[in-house]
């Protein structure tokens, strides 16, 4: 990303996937299969209610994207802080005969302590999150795609700049500057800036 100067737009999620795969092949495979399972169950009558109960969410899910976005953030945080083994161990201990969704839930429950309801908005409104979200809309546009290759445990979803611009205008009334970083810091000609 950053005008194709550095790694491809799926690079970040490829590294997250690699971290999980190196931790546990079965955990990686479970996560990879889970996205389709979540969508399938969520599309069924009372499916969102079932998912809400399964994951013990504090509020009922309005759509599957809420759960998938939460899991995406969780997996990325775990990879960033070198702790995928925490939930992978719980998923693996759940057993191979256990369905995919139950293994995912076992990992989430182990991480967030099963006795409490799952607050999927955790940290979403703190100053750091809000500031960073605004900054990614204004000057730090990072066109990161989800699972853009076969090795990813995330589903295929390419970055769409037009959708991103629309979301930023809606959320913050900010028009993103996708080329600001490379233009301001001279990323197109590294010899010039050194």
N, CA and C of each residue as an Amber inpcrd file, in Angstrom:
protein
   582
   0.8230000  -1.1810000   0.0000000   0.0000000   0.0000000   0.0000000
   0.8630000   1.2400000   0.0000000   0.3200000   2.4020000   0.3140000
   1.0060000   3.6800000   0.1180000   1.4900000   3.7730000  -1.3270000
   0.5360000   3.8320000  -2.2270000   0.7940000   3.9810000  -3.6640000
   1.6590000   2.8560000  -4.2230000   1.4830000   1.6580000  -3.7170000
   2.2170000   0.4710000  -4.1760000   3.7290000   0.5890000  -4.0090000
   4.1640000   1.4550000  -3.0830000   5.5900000   1.5940000  -2.8120000
   6.0650000   0.4480000  -1.9250000   5.2240000   0.0360000  -1.0040000
   5.5780000  -1.0820000  -0.1330000   4.6150000  -2.2380000  -0.3570000
   4.6890000  -3.2350000   0.4600000   3.9810000  -4.5070000   0.2760000
   2.5770000  -4.3750000  -0.3150000   2.0840000  -5.4680000  -0.9170000
   0.7410000  -5.4260000  -1.5060000  -0.3220000  -5.1710000  -0.4460000
  -1.5140000  -4.7770000  -0.8890000  -2.5410000  -4.3760000   0.0750000
  -3.0320000  -5.5050000   0.9590000  -2.6850000  -6.7360000   0.6640000
  -3.0730000  -7.8370000   1.5450000  -1.9270000  -8.2500000   2.4770000
  -0.8170000  -7.5180000   2.4300000   0.3720000  -7.8850000   3.1970000
   0.1410000  -8.0070000   4.6920000  -0.5790000  -7.0580000   5.2690000
  -0.8130000  -7.0750000   6.7130000  -1.5590000  -8.3420000   7.1300000
  -2.6420000  -8.6420000   6.4360000  -3.4400000  -9.8140000   6.7840000
  -2.7120000 -11.1250000   6.4620000  -1.7930000 -11.0910000   5.5060000
  -0.9780000 -12.2780000   5.2300000  -0.0710000 -12.5890000   6.4170000
   0.4830000 -11.5510000   7.0280000   1.3570000 -11.7390000   8.1950000
   0.5480000 -12.2320000   9.3890000  -0.6340000 -11.6630000   9.5960000
  -1.5050000 -12.1300000  10.6850000  -1.8210000 -13.6130000  10.4750000
  -2.1850000 -13.9740000   9.2510000  -2.4930000 -15.3760000   8.9340000
  -1.2880000 -16.2750000   9.1810000  -0.1150000 -15.8110000   8.7680000
   1.1170000 -16.5890000   8.9490000   1.3850000 -16.8290000  10.4360000
   1.1740000 -15.8020000  11.2580000   1.3700000 -15.9520000  12.7100000
   0.4760000 -17.0490000  13.2720000  -0.7760000 -17.0470000  12.8580000
  -1.7110000 -18.0570000  13.3540000  -1.3610000 -19.4440000  12.8130000
  -0.9830000 -19.5150000  11.5480000  -0.6450000 -20.8060000  10.9370000
   0.5770000 -21.4200000  11.6190000   1.5640000 -20.5820000  11.9440000
   2.7620000 -21.0660000  12.6310000   2.4510000 -21.4970000  14.0610000
   1.4410000 -20.8880000  14.6580000   1.0420000 -21.2400000  16.0230000
   0.3040000 -22.5660000  16.0370000  -0.6630000 -22.7180000  15.1260000
  -1.4610000 -23.9480000  15.0700000  -2.1700000 -24.0390000  13.7260000
  -1.8200000 -25.0440000  12.9690000  -2.4440000 -25.2680000  11.6580000
  -3.9550000 -25.4610000  11.7930000  -4.3820000 -26.1810000  12.8370000
  -5.8240000 -26.4270000  13.0050000  -6.5600000 -25.1510000  13.4070000
  -5.9370000 -24.3130000  14.2070000  -6.5360000 -23.0250000  14.5890000
  -6.7010000 -22.1530000  13.3420000  -5.6470000 -22.0650000  12.5560000
  -5.6580000 -21.3070000  11.3030000  -6.7890000 -21.8000000  10.3890000
  -6.9050000 -23.1190000  10.2340000  -7.9470000 -23.7050000   9.3790000
  -9.3420000 -23.4340000   9.9220000  -9.4780000 -23.5030000  11.2400000
 -10.7740000 -23.2280000  11.8720000 -11.2050000 -21.7980000  11.5890000
 -10.2900000 -20.8620000  11.7740000 -10.6020000 -19.4490000  11.5230000
 -10.9490000 -19.2480000  10.0510000 -10.1730000 -19.8540000   9.1670000
 -10.4070000 -19.7110000   7.7240000 -11.8090000 -20.1920000   7.3380000
 -12.2550000 -21.2910000   7.9320000 -13.5890000 -21.8360000   7.6410000
 -14.7070000 -21.0370000   8.3090000 -14.3970000 -20.3640000   9.3890000
 -15.4340000 -19.7490000  10.2310000 -16.2180000 -18.6250000   9.5600000
 -15.5910000 -17.8630000   8.6790000 -16.2660000 -16.7090000   8.0720000
 -17.5100000 -17.1500000   7.2990000 -17.3760000 -18.2030000   6.5080000
 -18.5150000 -18.7160000   5.7290000 -19.5810000 -19.2990000   6.6490000
 -19.1560000 -19.9520000   7.7230000 -20.1070000 -20.5260000   8.6850000
 -20.9080000 -19.4110000   9.3550000 -20.2300000 -18.3480000   9.7530000
 -20.9030000 -17.2020000  10.3840000 -21.9220000 -16.6000000   9.4210000
 -21.5230000 -16.3900000   8.1660000 -22.4470000 -15.8290000   7.1690000
 -23.6390000 -16.7490000   6.9250000 -23.3860000 -18.0450000   6.8310000
 -24.4680000 -19.0120000   6.5800000 -25.4730000 -18.9990000   7.7270000
 -24.9870000 -19.1020000   8.9510000 -25.8910000 -19.1090000  10.1120000
 -26.6110000 -17.7740000  10.2290000 -25.8840000 -16.6790000  10.0140000
 -26.4830000 -15.3490000  10.1160000 -27.5840000 -15.0970000   9.1110000
 -27.5530000 -15.7940000   7.9780000 -28.5790000 -15.5960000   6.9410000
 -29.8390000 -16.4240000   7.1900000 -29.7700000 -17.3460000   8.1260000
 -30.9180000 -18.2020000   8.4310000 -31.8970000 -17.4820000   9.3610000
 -33.1740000 -17.9070000   9.3720000 -34.1240000 -17.3260000  10.3270000
 -33.5920000 -17.5300000  11.7520000 -33.6230000 -16.4930000  12.5370000
 -33.1150000 -16.4950000  13.9170000 -31.6130000 -16.7590000  14.0140000
 -30.9170000 -16.6660000  12.8950000 -29.4780000 -16.9170000  12.8760000
 -28.6830000 -15.9140000  13.6880000 -29.0490000 -14.6370000  13.5850000
 -28.3350000 -13.6110000  14.3500000 -28.5700000 -13.7860000  15.8410000
 -29.7670000 -14.1810000  16.1960000 -30.0790000 -14.4730000  17.5990000
 -29.2230000 -15.6440000  18.0890000 -29.1130000 -16.6810000  17.2560000
 -28.2920000 -17.8440000  17.6000000 -26.8330000 -17.4360000  17.8170000
 -26.2870000 -16.6310000  16.8870000 -24.8940000 -16.1840000  17.0050000
 -24.6910000 -15.3320000  18.2550000 -25.6620000 -14.4560000  18.5390000
 -25.5820000 -13.6090000  19.7390000 -25.5230000 -14.4620000  20.9990000
 -26.3520000 -15.4820000  21.0450000 -26.3720000 -16.3750000  22.2150000
 -25.1090000 -17.2240000  22.2750000 -24.6740000 -17.7130000  21.1380000
 -23.4860000 -18.5690000  21.0710000 -22.2540000 -17.8450000  21.6120000
 -22.1120000 -16.5710000  21.2220000 -20.9480000 -15.7960000  21.6460000
 -21.2170000 -14.9600000  22.8980000 -22.4350000 -15.0770000  23.4320000
 -22.8320000 -14.3620000  24.6520000 -22.5500000 -12.8600000  24.5350000
 -22.9770000 -12.2790000  23.4100000 -22.7550000 -10.8540000  23.1960000
 -23.6330000 -10.0390000  24.1430000 -23.1120000  -8.8980000  24.5890000
 -23.8730000  -8.0430000  25.5090000 -25.1090000  -7.4750000  24.8230000
 -25.0140000  -7.2330000  23.5090000 -26.1460000  -6.7530000  22.7190000
 -26.3270000  -7.6950000  21.5390000 -27.5880000  -7.8850000  21.1290000
 -27.8440000  -8.7580000  19.9880000 -27.1920000  -8.2000000  18.7260000
 -26.7080000  -9.0870000  17.9100000 -26.0810000  -8.7050000  16.6480000
 -27.1330000  -8.1870000  15.6730000 -26.7910000  -7.1220000  14.9570000
 -27.6590000  -6.5920000  13.9050000 -27.3460000  -7.2390000  12.5590000
 -26.1100000  -7.7070000  12.4110000 -25.6680000  -8.3510000  11.1730000
 -24.4000000  -9.1490000  11.4610000 -24.0040000  -9.9700000  10.5170000
 -22.8110000 -10.8010000  10.7300000 -21.5270000  -9.9790000  10.6940000
 -21.5660000  -8.8260000  10.0250000 -20.3660000  -7.9890000   9.9400000
 -19.8890000  -7.5510000  11.3240000 -20.8120000  -7.3150000  12.2420000
 -20.4190000  -6.9190000  13.5980000 -19.5390000  -7.9880000  14.2380000
 -19.9460000  -9.2230000  14.1370000 -19.1700000 -10.3200000  14.7160000
 -17.8630000 -10.5170000  13.9560000 -17.9240000 -10.4800000  12.6420000
 -16.7220000 -10.6950000  11.8370000 -15.7080000  -9.5700000  12.0400000
 -16.1700000  -8.3280000  12.1400000 -15.2550000  -7.2110000  12.4020000
 -14.5970000  -7.3510000  13.7700000 -15.3880000  -7.7770000  14.7500000
 -14.8520000  -7.9890000  16.0910000 -13.7720000  -9.0700000  16.0720000
 -14.0590000 -10.1940000  15.4210000 -13.0910000 -11.2900000  15.3540000
 -11.8450000 -10.8700000  14.5810000 -12.0410000 -10.1340000  13.4950000
 -10.9210000  -9.6080000  12.7230000  -9.9990000  -8.7920000  13.6280000
 -10.5700000  -7.8650000  14.3850000  -9.7690000  -7.0260000  15.2870000
  -9.0650000  -7.8580000  16.3480000  -9.7730000  -8.8290000  16.8840000
  -9.1910000  -9.6970000  17.9080000  -7.9840000 -10.4510000  17.3510000
  -8.1340000 -11.0690000  16.1900000  -7.0310000 -11.8360000  15.6070000
  -5.8340000 -10.9370000  15.2920000  -6.1100000  -9.7480000  14.7800000
  -5.0190000  -8.8190000  14.4650000  -4.3010000  -8.3660000  15.7340000
  -5.0590000  -8.0500000  16.7690000  -4.4430000  -7.6600000  18.0440000
  -3.5810000  -8.7840000  18.5980000  -4.0880000  -9.9990000  18.5520000
  -3.3320000 -11.1400000  19.0740000  -2.0400000 -11.3450000  18.2890000
  -2.0950000 -11.2030000  16.9720000  -0.8880000 -11.3580000  16.1560000
   0.1000000 -10.2230000  16.4290000  -0.4230000  -9.0230000  16.6010000
   0.4210000  -7.8600000  16.8380000   1.1820000  -7.9730000  18.1530000
   0.5640000  -8.5640000  19.1320000   1.1860000  -8.6690000  20.4540000
   1.6560000 -10.0910000  20.7530000   1.9130000 -10.8420000  19.6650000
   2.5060000 -12.1760000  19.7400000   1.8030000 -13.1360000  20.6920000
   0.4840000 -13.1580000  20.6200000  -0.2290000 -14.0860000  21.5020000
  -1.3660000 -14.8670000  20.8350000  -1.2210000 -15.2780000  19.5660000
  -2.2620000 -16.1180000  18.9740000  -2.4440000 -17.4370000  19.7200000
  -1.4000000 -17.8970000  20.3920000  -1.4820000 -19.1900000  21.0790000
  -2.5540000 -19.1960000  22.1630000  -2.8690000 -18.0320000  22.7050000
  -3.8560000 -17.9680000  23.7790000  -5.2060000 -18.5150000  23.3240000
  -5.7070000 -18.0170000  22.1970000  -7.0090000 -18.5280000  21.7450000
  -6.8630000 -19.8090000  20.9300000  -5.7250000 -19.9760000  20.2580000
  -5.5260000 -21.2120000  19.4920000  -5.4930000 -22.4230000  20.4190000
  -4.8550000 -22.2880000  21.5670000  -4.8360000 -23.3930000  22.5320000
  -6.2590000 -23.7740000  22.9350000  -7.0800000 -22.7620000  23.2000000
  -8.4730000 -23.0220000  23.6020000  -9.2630000 -23.6580000  22.4570000
  -9.0430000 -23.1820000  21.2320000  -9.7270000 -23.7690000  20.0720000
  -9.3110000 -25.2280000  19.8870000  -8.0160000 -25.4810000  19.9990000
  -7.5070000 -26.8400000  19.8010000  -7.9680000 -27.7860000  20.9050000
  -8.0640000 -27.2830000  22.1190000  -8.5200000 -28.1150000  23.2400000
 -10.0050000 -28.4510000  23.1240000 -10.7470000 -27.6270000  22.3750000
 -12.1790000 -27.8960000  22.1820000 -12.3770000 -29.2080000  21.4270000
 -11.3860000 -29.6060000  20.6450000 -11.4310000 -30.9000000  19.9730000
 -11.8200000 -30.8280000  18.5170000 -11.3400000 -31.7840000  17.7440000
 -11.6060000 -31.8220000  16.3020000 -13.0370000 -32.2100000  15.9840000
 -13.6900000 -32.9420000  16.8620000 -15.0700000 -33.3430000  16.6240000
 -16.0680000 -32.2250000  16.8670000 -15.5970000 -31.1420000  17.4550000
 -16.4580000 -30.0010000  17.7740000 -16.5890000 -29.1280000  16.5260000
 -17.7780000 -28.5800000  16.2950000 -17.9990000 -27.7720000  15.0910000
 -17.1550000 -26.4960000  15.1040000 -16.9660000 -25.9340000  13.9220000
 -16.1170000 -24.7600000  13.7170000 -16.5210000 -23.6060000  14.6250000
 -17.8020000 -23.2910000  14.6630000 -18.2720000 -22.1520000  15.4500000
 -18.0130000 -22.3500000  16.9450000 -18.1720000 -23.5610000  17.4250000
 -17.9150000 -23.8430000  18.8440000 -16.4350000 -23.6990000  19.1780000
 -15.5650000 -24.0390000  18.2280000 -14.1260000 -23.8570000  18.4600000
 -13.7690000 -22.3720000  18.4990000 -14.3550000 -21.5940000  17.5920000
 -14.1170000 -20.1410000  17.5990000 -14.6070000 -19.5590000  18.9200000
 -15.7970000 -19.9460000  19.3260000 -16.3750000 -19.4470000  20.5750000
 -15.5100000 -19.8430000  21.7690000 -14.9430000 -21.0370000  21.7570000
 -14.0800000 -21.4870000  22.8550000 -12.8520000 -20.5880000  22.9810000
 -12.2840000 -20.1980000  21.8470000 -11.1350000 -19.2950000  21.8620000
 -11.4900000 -17.9200000  22.3860000 -12.6120000 -17.3840000  21.9130000
 -13.0720000 -16.0640000  22.3590000 -13.4050000 -16.0900000  23.8450000
 -14.0990000 -17.1270000  24.2890000 -14.4840000 -17.2500000  25.7020000
 -13.2550000 -17.3450000  26.5980000 -12.2390000 -18.0650000  26.1510000
 -11.0120000 -18.1910000  26.9460000 -10.3200000 -16.8430000  27.0890000
 -10.3210000 -16.0760000  26.0200000  -9.6410000 -14.7810000  26.0380000
 -10.3990000 -13.7430000  26.8630000 -11.7190000 -13.7420000  26.7360000
 -12.5250000 -12.7180000  27.4030000 -13.2290000 -13.2130000  28.6600000
 -12.8640000 -14.3600000  29.1620000 -13.4590000 -14.9320000  30.3760000
 -14.9550000 -15.1750000  30.1670000 -15.3090000 -16.4080000  30.0050000
 -16.6500000 -16.8500000  29.6170000 -17.7710000 -16.4050000  30.5440000
 -17.4490000 -16.0150000  31.7720000 -18.5120000 -15.6760000  32.7180000
 -19.1850000 -14.3360000  32.4140000 -18.5510000 -13.4930000  31.6230000
 -19.1080000 -12.1750000  31.3080000 -19.6910000 -12.1710000  29.9000000
 -20.5990000 -11.2220000  29.6620000 -21.0810000 -11.0810000  28.2890000
 -19.9680000 -10.4480000  27.4560000 -19.9970000 -10.6880000  26.1690000
 -18.9590000 -10.2280000  25.2580000 -19.2770000  -8.8200000  24.7790000
 -18.4880000  -7.8480000  25.2410000 -18.6490000  -6.4610000  24.8370000
 -17.8490000  -6.2480000  23.5570000 -18.5440000  -6.2120000  22.4420000
 -17.8640000  -6.0980000  21.1570000 -17.4930000  -4.6590000  20.8090000
 -17.8360000  -3.7170000  21.6450000 -17.4950000  -2.3150000  21.4080000
 -16.3160000  -1.8780000  22.2740000 -15.6600000  -2.8200000  22.9070000
 -14.5610000  -2.5630000  23.8190000 -13.5060000  -1.6640000  23.1810000
 -13.2320000  -0.5140000  23.7690000 -12.1940000   0.3850000  23.2960000
 -12.5460000   1.1890000  22.0630000 -13.7310000   0.9770000  21.4990000
 -14.0810000   1.6230000  20.2420000 -14.2170000   3.1370000  20.3610000
 -14.5480000   3.6100000  21.5460000 -14.7820000   5.0460000  21.6860000
 -13.7250000   5.7410000  22.5370000 -12.6170000   5.0570000  22.8470000
 -11.5860000   5.7430000  23.6090000 -10.8310000   6.6960000  22.6820000
 -10.0910000   7.6330000  23.2730000  -9.4320000   8.6870000  22.5010000
  -8.4750000   8.1360000  21.4490000  -7.7300000   7.1140000  21.8120000
  -6.7610000   6.5530000  20.8760000  -7.4530000   5.9930000  19.6460000
  -8.5080000   5.2210000  19.8470000  -9.2170000   4.6120000  18.7260000
  -9.8300000   5.6860000  17.8330000 -10.5230000   6.6420000  18.4340000
 -11.1940000   7.6850000  17.6550000 -10.1650000   8.5150000  16.8910000
  -9.0660000   8.8770000  17.5590000  -8.0200000   9.6620000  16.8990000
  -7.3860000   8.9160000  15.7370000  -7.0970000   7.6510000  15.9500000
  -6.4780000   6.8420000  14.9000000  -7.4420000   6.6470000  13.7290000
  -8.7050000   6.3950000  14.0380000  -9.7030000   6.2110000  12.9800000
  -9.8330000   7.4840000  12.1430000  -9.8340000   8.6300000  12.8080000
  -9.9120000   9.9010000  12.0810000  -8.6570000  10.0940000  11.2310000
  -7.5010000   9.7910000  11.8050000  -6.2440000   9.9840000  11.0880000
  -6.1480000   9.0830000   9.8520000  -6.6770000   7.8700000   9.9440000
  -6.6490000   6.9970000   8.7640000  -7.5880000   7.5180000   7.6740000
  -8.5610000   8.3150000   8.0640000  -9.4450000   8.9260000   7.0690000
  -8.8530000  10.2030000   6.4870000  -8.0110000  10.8850000   7.2110000
  -7.5230000  12.1710000   6.7360000  -6.1660000  12.0730000   6.0410000
  -5.1330000  11.6600000   6.7630000  -3.7920000  11.7400000   6.1940000
  -3.0410000  10.4140000   6.1220000  -3.5230000   9.4020000   6.8000000
  -2.8120000   8.1190000   6.8470000  -3.6320000   7.0200000   6.1740000
  -4.1420000   7.2900000   5.0050000  -4.9640000   6.3090000   4.2980000
  -4.1100000   5.0720000   4.0110000  -4.5670000   3.9450000   4.5410000
  -3.8490000   2.6830000   4.3360000  -4.7830000   1.7090000   3.6270000
  -4.6380000   1.5830000   2.3200000  -5.5340000   0.7170000   1.5550000
  -5.2320000  -0.7650000   1.7730000  -5.6780000  -1.2630000   2.9080000
  -5.4050000  -2.6450000   3.2860000  -6.5870000  -3.5270000   2.9020000
  -6.3260000  -4.5310000   2.0890000  -7.3460000  -5.5050000   1.7200000
  -7.3530000  -6.6480000   2.7170000  -8.4520000  -7.3440000   2.7930000
  -8.5770000  -8.4570000   3.7390000  -7.7790000  -9.6350000   3.2180000
  -8.4130000 -10.6880000   2.8420000  -7.7040000 -11.8870000   2.3890000
  -7.5580000 -11.8970000   0.8940000  -6.5150000 -11.2960000   0.3890000
  -6.3610000 -11.1770000  -1.0590000  -5.5140000 -12.2830000  -1.6740000
  -5.1800000 -13.3080000  -0.8990000  -4.4380000 -14.4280000  -1.4740000
  -4.8960000 -15.7350000  -0.8400000  -4.4760000 -16.8440000  -1.4050000
  -4.9400000 -18.1540000  -0.9430000  -4.4340000 -18.5410000   0.4390000
  -3.3270000 -17.9660000   0.8710000  -2.7570000 -18.3160000   2.1710000
  -3.4260000 -17.5960000   3.3320000  -4.2830000 -16.6620000   3.0340000
  -4.9250000 -15.8840000   4.0920000  -6.0190000 -16.6880000   4.7850000
  -6.1330000 -16.4930000   6.0890000  -7.2380000 -17.1220000   6.8310000
  -8.4690000 -16.2200000   6.7990000  -8.3470000 -15.0750000   6.1490000
  -9.4410000 -14.1160000   6.0250000 -10.0860000 -14.2520000   4.6480000
 -11.3820000 -13.9410000   4.5360000 -12.0480000 -14.0560000   3.2290000
 -11.5430000 -12.9950000   2.2560000 -11.6940000 -13.2900000   0.9800000
 -11.2710000 -12.3650000  -0.0660000 -12.1090000 -11.0930000   0.0030000
 -11.4480000  -9.9850000   0.1720000 -12.1280000  -8.6880000   0.1340000
 -11.0880000  -7.6270000  -0.1740000 -11.1310000  -7.1330000  -1.3920000
 -10.1680000  -6.1210000  -1.8080000 -10.5680000  -4.7610000  -1.2550000
  -9.5710000  -3.9110000  -1.0900000  -9.8100000  -2.5540000  -0.6230000
 -10.4990000  -1.7680000  -1.7330000 -11.5430000  -1.0210000  -1.3850000
 -12.2900000  -0.2140000  -2.3430000 -12.1910000   1.2470000  -1.9090000
 -11.3720000   2.0180000  -2.6100000 -11.1260000   3.4110000  -2.2340000
 -12.4110000   4.2360000  -2.2470000 -13.2990000   3.9920000  -3.1990000
 -14.5370000   4.7770000  -3.2730000 -15.4260000   4.5350000  -2.0570000
 -15.5200000   3.2990000  -1.6090000 -16.2920000   2.9770000  -0.4030000
 -15.6240000   3.6110000   0.8130000 -14.2970000   3.5560000   0.8640000
 -13.5460000   4.1500000   1.9700000 -13.7970000   5.6610000   2.0460000
 -13.7380000   6.3370000   0.9220000 -13.9800000   7.7860000   0.8700000
 -15.3940000   8.1030000   1.3590000 -16.3600000   7.3400000   0.8940000
 -17.7550000   7.5400000   1.3050000 -17.9040000   7.3640000   2.8200000
 -17.2930000   6.3100000   3.3760000 -17.3650000   6.0640000   4.8240000
 -16.7250000   7.1960000   5.6220000 -15.5840000   7.6930000   5.1650000
 -14.9030000   8.7820000   5.8710000 -15.7250000  10.0680000   5.8440000
 -16.3260000  10.3570000   4.7070000 -17.1960000  11.5360000   4.6110000
 -18.3740000  11.3980000   5.5660000 -18.9420000  10.1930000   5.6180000
 -20.0970000   9.9400000   6.4810000 -19.7220000  10.0290000   7.9680000
 -18.6350000   9.3840000   8.3660000 -18.2520000   9.3200000   9.7850000
 -17.6590000  10.6170000  10.3110000 -16.7700000  11.2440000   9.5290000
 -15.9890000  12.3720000  10.0520000 -16.0880000  13.6510000   9.2250000
 -16.8460000  13.6310000   8.1450000 -16.9280000  14.7710000   7.2260000
 -15.5340000  15.1600000   6.7320000 -14.7260000  14.1510000   6.4760000
 -13.3520000  14.3480000   6.0240000 -13.1840000  13.6850000   4.6630000
 -12.5260000  14.3910000   3.7650000 -12.2050000  13.8160000   2.4700000
 -10.7930000  13.2380000   2.5560000 -10.6450000  11.9300000   2.4260000
  -9.3220000  11.3100000   2.5310000  -8.3480000  11.8160000   1.4650000
  -7.0800000  11.8440000   1.8490000  -6.0050000  12.2050000   0.9200000
  -5.1190000  10.9650000   0.7610000  -5.4810000  10.0690000  -0.1280000
  -4.7750000   8.7920000  -0.2250000  -3.3080000   8.8970000  -0.6400000
  -2.8960000   9.9850000  -1.2480000  -1.5090000  10.1110000  -1.7120000
  -0.6910000  11.0640000  -0.8370000  -1.2570000  11.5290000   0.2600000
  -0.5870000  12.5210000   1.0900000   0.7320000  12.0040000   1.6590000
   0.7480000  10.8170000   2.2140000   1.9590000  10.2660000   2.8370000
   3.1060000  10.2080000   1.8370000   2.8520000   9.6350000   0.6810000
   3.9290000   9.4750000  -0.2960000   4.3340000  10.8090000  -0.9210000
   3.3940000  11.7290000  -1.0490000   3.7150000  13.0390000  -1.6030000
   4.4830000  13.8790000  -0.5850000   3.9830000  13.9600000   0.6330000
   4.5880000  14.7920000   1.6760000   5.9760000  14.2930000   2.0720000
   6.1090000  12.9860000   2.2170000   7.3850000  12.4290000   2.6640000
   8.2800000  11.9680000   1.5190000   7.8660000  12.1940000   0.2890000
   8.7090000  11.8950000  -0.8560000   8.9190000  10.4280000  -1.1250000
   7.9500000   9.6310000  -0.8400000   8.0910000   8.1880000  -0.9840000
   8.3420000   7.7010000  -2.3950000   8.0320000   8.5090000  -3.3830000
   8.2250000   8.0690000  -4.7660000   9.6870000   8.1640000  -5.1960000
  10.4610000   8.9890000  -4.5030000  11.8850000   9.1420000  -4.8340000
  12.6820000   9.1740000  -3.5370000  13.0230000   8.0040000  -3.0330000
  13.7050000   7.9080000  -1.7410000  15.0760000   8.5920000  -1.7580000
  15.7930000   8.5690000  -2.8890000  17.1060000   9.2190000  -2.9680000
  16.9700000  10.7240000  -2.7720000  15.9010000  11.2760000  -3.2790000
  15.6650000  12.7100000  -3.1590000  15.4920000  13.1280000  -1.7040000
  14.7790000  12.3340000  -0.9230000  14.5170000  12.7350000   0.4600000
  15.6480000  12.3670000   1.4100000  16.5280000  11.4630000   1.0140000
  17.6650000  11.0970000   1.8610000  18.7780000  12.0750000   1.6490000
